[in-house]
Amino acid sequence: MPENPDAFAHPASRLALEVFRLNGALIATGDALVAPLGLTSARWQVMGAVAEACGGQPVAGIARNMGLVRQSVQRIVDELAAEGILRFAPNPHHRRAKLVQLTERGEALFAEASRRWLVLADALAAALGAEDVARAAEVLCAAREHLHQAQAREEEAA
C-alpha cells in the first residue's frame, strides 16, 4: 500500500497521470499514423519542431522547445539528414550550431503526415468539443509554464 494514497487523489496528480497516459496514447497513435511513411512519432515530432521554426532551428533549440534530451534529438536529426529528410544550414547567430531544416522530401513527408493527423484531429475535436480541446491545451500550456518557472527558481536557489 502506498505511504500516501491521497497523493493519487490530488487533482494535479490526476492531471499528471492522465498526461502520461495521453502521451503514451499519442505516441502509439502517431506511430501507427506515420509508419506507412517510414516515420515514427519521434521522427515526426522532430520534423514538426523544424517545420514550426520556419527558417530552421539548432538541435538544442528543438530539444528545448519540445522538452526532449538534446542527444536524442541529435541522433534523430542525424538519421533524418542521412535519409535526405533534413539538412543542415549555416546559422547566422552561431558558427557551430547549424540550423536544421526540412528538405523538399522532408516537407512533402511532413505535409502528408499532417494531412493524416488532421483527419484524426478533426474527429477528436468533434468528439470532445473544439472549445474544450482548446481550453485543455491552454491549461496544459499554463501547467508546463508553471513547472518550468518552478524548476528555474530551484536551479537559481541551488
Phi and psi in degrees as GROMACS dihedral restraints (atoms count N, CA, C in turn):
[ dihedral_restraints ]
;  ai    aj    ak    al  type     phi  dphi    fc
    3     4     5     6     1   -60.6    20    10
    4     5     6     7     1   149.9    20    10
    6     7     8     9     1   -64.8    20    10
    7     8     9    10     1   -35.4    20    10
    9    10    11    12     1  -131.6    20    10
   10    11    12    13     1    82.4    20    10
   12    13    14    15     1   -63.9    20    10
   13    14    15    16     1   -20.4    20    10
   15    16    17    18     1   -66.1    20    10
   16    17    18    19     1   -22.3    20    10
   18    19    20    21     1   -59.5    20    10
   19    20    21    22     1   -33.4    20    10
   21    22    23    24     1   -75.2    20    10
   22    23    24    25     1   -21.2    20    10
   24    25    26    27     1   -87.5    20    10
   25    26    27    28     1   -14.8    20    10
   27    28    29    30     1   -61.5    20    10
   28    29    30    31     1   134.9    20    10
   30    31    32    33     1   -54.9    20    10
   31    32    33    34     1   -39.4    20    10
   33    34    35    36     1   -68.3    20    10
   34    35    36    37     1   -34.2    20    10
   36    37    38    39     1   -66.9    20    10
   37    38    39    40     1   -42.4    20    10
   39    40    41    42     1   -62.9    20    10
   40    41    42    43     1   -40.0    20    10
   42    43    44    45     1   -62.2    20    10
   43    44    45    46     1   -47.8    20    10
   45    46    47    48     1   -60.3    20    10
   46    47    48    49     1   -44.8    20    10
   48    49    50    51     1   -62.8    20    10
   49    50    51    52     1   -41.4    20    10
   51    52    53    54     1   -67.2    20    10
   52    53    54    55     1   -35.5    20    10
   54    55    56    57     1   -64.8    20    10
   55    56    57    58     1   -43.3    20    10
   57    58    59    60     1   -60.3    20    10
   58    59    60    61     1   -44.5    20    10
   60    61    62    63     1   -66.2    20    10
   61    62    63    64     1   -41.6    20    10
   63    64    65    66     1   -62.6    20    10
   64    65    66    67     1   -41.8    20    10
   66    67    68    69     1   -57.9    20    10
   67    68    69    70     1   -45.1    20    10
   69    70    71    72     1   -60.7    20    10
   70    71    72    73     1   -43.0    20    10
   72    73    74    75     1   -66.4    20    10
   73    74    75    76     1   -39.2    20    10
   75    76    77    78     1   -65.6    20    10
   76    77    78    79     1   -41.0    20    10
   78    79    80    81     1   -64.8    20    10
   79    80    81    82     1   -45.7    20    10
   81    82    83    84     1   -63.6    20    10
   82    83    84    85     1   -43.7    20    10
   84    85    86    87     1   -65.9    20    10
   85    86    87    88     1   -44.1    20    10
   87    88    89    90     1   -62.0    20    10
   88    89    90    91     1   -42.9    20    10
   90    91    92    93     1   -57.8    20    10
   91    92    93    94     1   -45.4    20    10
   93    94    95    96     1   -66.2    20    10
   94    95    96    97     1   -36.8    20    10
   96    97    98    99     1   -67.6    20    10
   97    98    99   100     1   -40.9    20    10
   99   100   101   102     1  -103.8    20    10
  100   101   102   103     1    -4.0    20    10
  102   103   104   105     1   -55.4    20    10
  103   104   105   106     1   -41.8    20    10
  105   106   107   108     1   -61.6    20    10
  106   107   108   109     1   -16.9    20    10
  108   109   110   111     1   -93.6    20    10
  109   110   111   112     1     1.4    20    10
  111   112   113   114     1    79.7    20    10
  112   113   114   115     1    21.0    20    10
  114   115   116   117     1  -114.3    20    10
  115   116   117   118     1   168.2    20    10
  117   118   119   120     1  -122.4    20    10
  118   119   120   121     1   169.9    20    10
  120   121   122   123     1   -58.9    20    10
  121   122   123   124     1   -40.5    20    10
  123   124   125   126     1   -62.4    20    10
  124   125   126   127     1   -45.0    20    10
  126   127   128   129     1   -65.2    20    10
  127   128   129   130     1   -42.6    20    10
  129   130   131   132     1   -63.5    20    10
  130   131   132   133     1   -40.5    20    10
  132   133   134   135     1   -62.2    20    10
  133   134   135   136     1   -44.4    20    10
  135   136   137   138     1   -65.1    20    10
  136   137   138   139     1   -43.9    20    10
  138   139   140   141     1   -59.9    20    10
  139   140   141   142     1   -39.4    20    10
  141   142   143   144     1   -63.6    20    10
  142   143   144   145     1   -40.1    20    10
  144   145   146   147     1   -64.6    20    10
  145   146   147   148     1   -38.7    20    10
  147   148   149   150     1   -67.3    20    10
  148   149   150   151     1   -45.2    20    10
  150   151   152   153     1   -62.0    20    10
  151   152   153   154     1   -40.7    20    10
  153   154   155   156     1   -65.2    20    10
  154   155   156   157     1   -31.7    20    10
  156   157   158   159     1   -74.9    20    10
  157   158   159   160     1    -7.8    20    10
  159   160   161   162     1    59.9    20    10
  160   161   162   163     1   -73.3    20    10
  162   163   164   165     1   -83.5    20    10
  163   164   165   166     1     0.7    20    10
  165   166   167   168     1   106.0    20    10
  166   167   168   169     1   163.1    20    10
  168   169   170   171     1  -152.7    20    10
  169   170   171   172     1   145.9    20    10
  171   172   173   174     1   -69.6    20    10
  172   173   174   175     1   159.9    20    10
  174   175   176   177     1   -55.0    20    10
  175   176   177   178     1   -43.6    20    10
  177   178   179   180     1   -61.0    20    10
  178   179   180   181     1   -37.6    20    10
  180   181   182   183     1   -67.3    20    10
  181   182   183   184     1   -40.7    20    10
  183   184   185   186     1   -61.0    20    10
  184   185   186   187     1   -47.8    20    10
  186   187   188   189     1   -60.8    20    10
  187   188   189   190     1   -46.5    20    10
  189   190   191   192     1   -62.5    20    10
  190   191   192   193     1   -46.6    20    10
  192   193   194   195     1   -66.7    20    10
  193   194   195   196     1   -30.2    20    10
  195   196   197   198     1   -97.9    20    10
  196   197   198   199     1    -3.2    20    10
  198   199   200   201     1    68.8    20    10
  199   200   201   202     1    35.4    20    10
  201   202   203   204     1  -113.1    20    10
  202   203   204   205     1   166.3    20    10
  204   205   206   207     1   -80.5    20    10
  205   206   207   208     1   132.2    20    10
  207   208   209   210     1   -56.2    20    10
  208   209   210   211     1   -40.2    20    10
  210   211   212   213     1   -64.1    20    10
  211   212   213   214     1   -38.5    20    10
  213   214   215   216     1   -71.0    20    10
  214   215   216   217     1   -36.2    20    10
  216   217   218   219     1   -65.4    20    10
  217   218   219   220     1   -42.2    20    10
  219   220   221   222     1   -59.2    20    10
  220   221   222   223     1   -42.9    20    10
  222   223   224   225     1   -61.0    20    10
  223   224   225   226     1   -46.5    20    10
  225   226   227   228     1   -66.0    20    10
  226   227   228   229     1   -42.7    20    10
  228   229   230   231     1   -60.5    20    10
  229   230   231   232     1   -45.1    20    10
  231   232   233   234     1   -61.0    20    10
  232   233   234   235     1   -42.4    20    10
  234   235   236   237     1   -62.9    20    10
  235   236   237   238     1   -45.8    20    10
  237   238   239   240     1   -68.0    20    10
  238   239   240   241     1   -32.8    20    10
  240   241   242   243     1   -67.9    20    10
  241   242   243   244     1   -40.9    20    10
  243   244   245   246     1   -63.5    20    10
  244   245   246   247     1   -27.6    20    10
  246   247   248   249     1   -91.5    20    10
  247   248   249   250     1     1.3    20    10
  249   250   251   252     1    78.2    20    10
  250   251   252   253     1    21.0    20    10
  252   253   254   255     1   -95.1    20    10
  253   254   255   256     1   -34.2    20    10
  255   256   257   258     1  -122.9    20    10
  256   257   258   259     1   161.1    20    10
  258   259   260   261     1  -140.3    20    10
  259   260   261   262     1   163.0    20    10
  261   262   263   264     1  -105.4    20    10
  262   263   264   265     1   137.9    20    10
  264   265   266   267     1  -129.6    20    10
  265   266   267   268     1   154.8    20    10
  267   268   269   270     1   -58.6    20    10
  268   269   270   271     1   144.4    20    10
  270   271   272   273     1  -107.7    20    10
  271   272   273   274     1   115.6    20    10
  273   274   275   276     1   -66.3    20    10
  274   275   276   277     1   -14.9    20    10
  276   277   278   279     1  -100.4    20    10
  277   278   279   280     1    -9.3    20    10
  279   280   281   282     1  -158.1    20    10
  280   281   282   283     1   128.1    20    10
  282   283   284   285     1   -67.1    20    10
  283   284   285   286     1   -42.7    20    10
  285   286   287   288     1   -92.5    20    10
  286   287   288   289     1   -29.9    20    10
  288   289   290   291     1   -84.6    20    10
  289   290   291   292     1    89.1    20    10
  291   292   293   294     1   -64.2    20    10
  292   293   294   295     1   152.7    20    10
  294   295   296   297     1   -81.1    20    10
  295   296   297   298     1   139.2    20    10
  297   298   299   300     1   -98.5    20    10
  298   299   300   301     1   128.4    20    10
  300   301   302   303     1  -132.7    20    10
  301   302   303   304     1   155.3    20    10
  303   304   305   306     1   -77.3    20    10
  304   305   306   307     1   141.0    20    10
  306   307   308   309     1   -83.7    20    10
  307   308   309   310     1   178.0    20    10
  309   310   311   312     1   -58.9    20    10
  310   311   312   313     1   -43.7    20    10
  312   313   314   315     1   -60.5    20    10
  313   314   315   316     1   -43.2    20    10
  315   316   317   318     1   -62.7    20    10
  316   317   318   319     1   -41.8    20    10
  318   319   320   321     1   -61.7    20    10
  319   320   321   322     1   -42.4    20    10
  321   322   323   324     1   -65.7    20    10
  322   323   324   325     1   -43.5    20    10
  324   325   326   327     1   -62.9    20    10
  325   326   327   328     1   -44.3    20    10
  327   328   329   330     1   -64.8    20    10
  328   329   330   331     1   -38.9    20    10
  330   331   332   333     1   -62.5    20    10
  331   332   333   334     1   -41.3    20    10
  333   334   335   336     1   -68.8    20    10
  334   335   336   337     1   -41.2    20    10
  336   337   338   339     1   -62.1    20    10
  337   338   339   340     1   -41.2    20    10
  339   340   341   342     1   -65.0    20    10
  340   341   342   343     1   -40.6    20    10
  342   343   344   345     1   -60.7    20    10
  343   344   345   346     1   -44.9    20    10
  345   346   347   348     1   -62.9    20    10
  346   347   348   349     1   -43.7    20    10
  348   349   350   351     1   -63.0    20    10
  349   350   351   352     1   -41.9    20    10
  351   352   353   354     1   -62.1    20    10
  352   353   354   355     1   -30.4    20    10
  354   355   356   357     1   -62.4    20    10
  355   356   357   358     1   -46.9    20    10
  357   358   359   360     1   -68.7    20    10
  358   359   360   361     1   -41.1    20    10
  360   361   362   363     1   -61.5    20    10
  361   362   363   364     1   -41.4    20    10
  363   364   365   366     1   -62.7    20    10
  364   365   366   367     1   -42.3    20    10
  366   367   368   369     1   -65.5    20    10
  367   368   369   370     1   -40.5    20    10
  369   370   371   372     1   -64.7    20    10
  370   371   372   373     1   -45.4    20    10
  372   373   374   375     1   -64.2    20    10
  373   374   375   376     1   -37.5    20    10
  375   376   377   378     1   -67.2    20    10
  376   377   378   379     1   -40.3    20    10
  378   379   380   381     1   -70.5    20    10
  379   380   381   382     1   -36.7    20    10
  381   382   383   384     1   -98.3    20    10
  382   383   384   385     1   -19.3    20    10
  384   385   386   387     1    96.3    20    10
  385   386   387   388     1   120.3    20    10
  387   388   389   390     1   -58.5    20    10
  388   389   390   391     1   -38.2    20    10
  390   391   392   393     1   -66.5    20    10
  391   392   393   394     1   -40.4    20    10
  393   394   395   396     1   -66.2    20    10
  394   395   396   397     1   -37.9    20    10
  396   397   398   399     1   -64.4    20    10
  397   398   399   400     1   -44.5    20    10
  399   400   401   402     1   -62.7    20    10
  400   401   402   403     1   -42.3    20    10
  402   403   404   405     1   -65.9    20    10
  403   404   405   406     1   -40.7    20    10
  405   406   407   408     1   -61.1    20    10
  406   407   408   409     1   -40.7    20    10
  408   409   410   411     1   -62.8    20    10
  409   410   411   412     1   -40.3    20    10
  411   412   413   414     1   -63.0    20    10
  412   413   414   415     1   -43.3    20    10
  414   415   416   417     1   -64.6    20    10
  415   416   417   418     1   -44.2    20    10
  417   418   419   420     1   -64.4    20    10
  418   419   420   421     1   -39.3    20    10
  420   421   422   423     1   -63.3    20    10
  421   422   423   424     1   -44.6    20    10
  423   424   425   426     1   -63.1    20    10
  424   425   426   427     1   -40.5    20    10
  426   427   428   429     1   -63.7    20    10
  427   428   429   430     1   -44.2    20    10
  429   430   431   432     1   -61.1    20    10
  430   431   432   433     1   -45.8    20    10
  432   433   434   435     1   -63.1    20    10
  433   434   435   436     1   -40.3    20    10
  435   436   437   438     1   -61.5    20    10
  436   437   438   439     1   -44.1    20    10
  438   439   440   441     1   -65.4    20    10
  439   440   441   442     1   -39.3    20    10
  441   442   443   444     1   -62.6    20    10
  442   443   444   445     1   -42.6    20    10
  444   445   446   447     1   -65.7    20    10
  445   446   447   448     1   -41.8    20    10
  447   448   449   450     1   -62.9    20    10
  448   449   450   451     1   -40.5    20    10
  450   451   452   453     1   -65.1    20    10
  451   452   453   454     1   -41.7    20    10
  453   454   455   456     1   -62.9    20    10
  454   455   456   457     1   -40.9    20    10
  456   457   458   459     1   -63.7    20    10
  457   458   459   460     1   -40.9    20    10
  459   460   461   462     1   -64.9    20    10
  460   461   462   463     1   -40.1    20    10
  462   463   464   465     1   -67.0    20    10
  463   464   465   466     1   -36.2    20    10
  465   466   467   468     1   -66.6    20    10
  466   467   468   469     1   -38.0    20    10
  468   469   470   471     1   -72.7    20    10
  469   470   471   472     1   -23.9    20    10
